[in-house]
Amino acid sequence: MAVRYPSPLRPGDRVGVTSPSSGVAKELRGRLDVAVRDVQDRGYEVVIGRCMDGSGHVSASAADRASELMSMLTDSTIKAIVPPWGGETAIDLLPLLDWDRLREAEPTWLVGFSDMSTLITPMTLLTGTATVHGNNLMDTPYRVPEGLRSWLDIVATPRGHQFTQTPPGRHRSPGFDDFAAFPDIREYTLDSVGAWTRLDGSGDVEAEGRLIGGCIETLCNLAGTAYLDVSAFARNESPGGLLVYVEAAGDDAFTICRNLHGMRLAGFFDRANAVLVGRTNAPDNRSLSQHEAVLDALGSLNVPIIADIECGHVPPYMPIVNGGYGRIVHTPSRSELTQTLDWRIGPAAQL
């Protein structure tokens, strides 16, 4: 099963919007409208599903959410699917999806992060389809800082091409913009300064491998199940190793430490050539910081661990393609992640 890259989007293509987890409350529909118009301004037709109710923690029943997602993923006229945002319990969709049918269907870009990791990471592992861990629809109107790309840029990238992203050196401190009061806000509040941080030691880092990962709080619940068999994916698709990325949404350092230990014991990091850790505003504990939690759980891997990467819940966002081939460089003068959308790149292609 080689990694399958969906076709790059072109003007006139259709983009599906559905909420596999949380929907959009009435007072936030203005922001949704702004985001939809931005996608339309790229030349795409937007198809909004029925599962969008934001009055509770899920947009519809599990059966309805799974049915709508399956319908969009198997509709050959829909080229990409993006949710408004994540949520809490997308895990209930996993046994309801027809994974055999998804393996046979024409690949479609599935985009998102946070609770969407529960779906996009198994999608890549179980079907071989590349997915985008990147900004959700409600964040799409923000102007992208220099050095980064939007998910809309990624899904339009031709197969075989590569792109490099670099950290802008600025990020947001804790807090969120009020979409109800300011639905058309487009400028990030990037009021803090920070660069990537090597946690395991010092020295330059250059590492490569196929990319896989996601949100710790959601993926830890899949550890040890067939939905998160990263070792099998590595054996089949990247025998030379992986670049594994993780990020903490909001759990305290003790919880993140436990979750990462559990994921490591379940083999999630067994084939990692390096671990990339997203920047987080999640709380430290009195005797354990978020950085220390990562080292406590993963230091024994003896691979480079690079933290404060823009791949988590702290804006701005650096989209990462699950299944893409990555190369990370981190030196005192240079930090970058290059991704190539080609299954033939890397040791797995050396036939």
Helices and strands as residue ranges (DSSP letters): E 14-17, G 26-28, H 29-41, E 45-48, H 62-73, E 78-82, G 90-96, H 99-104, E 109-112, G 114-116, H 117-127, E 131-133, G 137-139, H 151-155, E 162-165, E 170-171, E 192-193, E 197-198, E 205-215, H 216-219, G 220-222, G 226-228, H 230-237, E 242-247, H 253-265, E 272-278, H 290-298, G 299-301, E 305-309, E 320-322, E 325-331, E 334-340, G 347-349
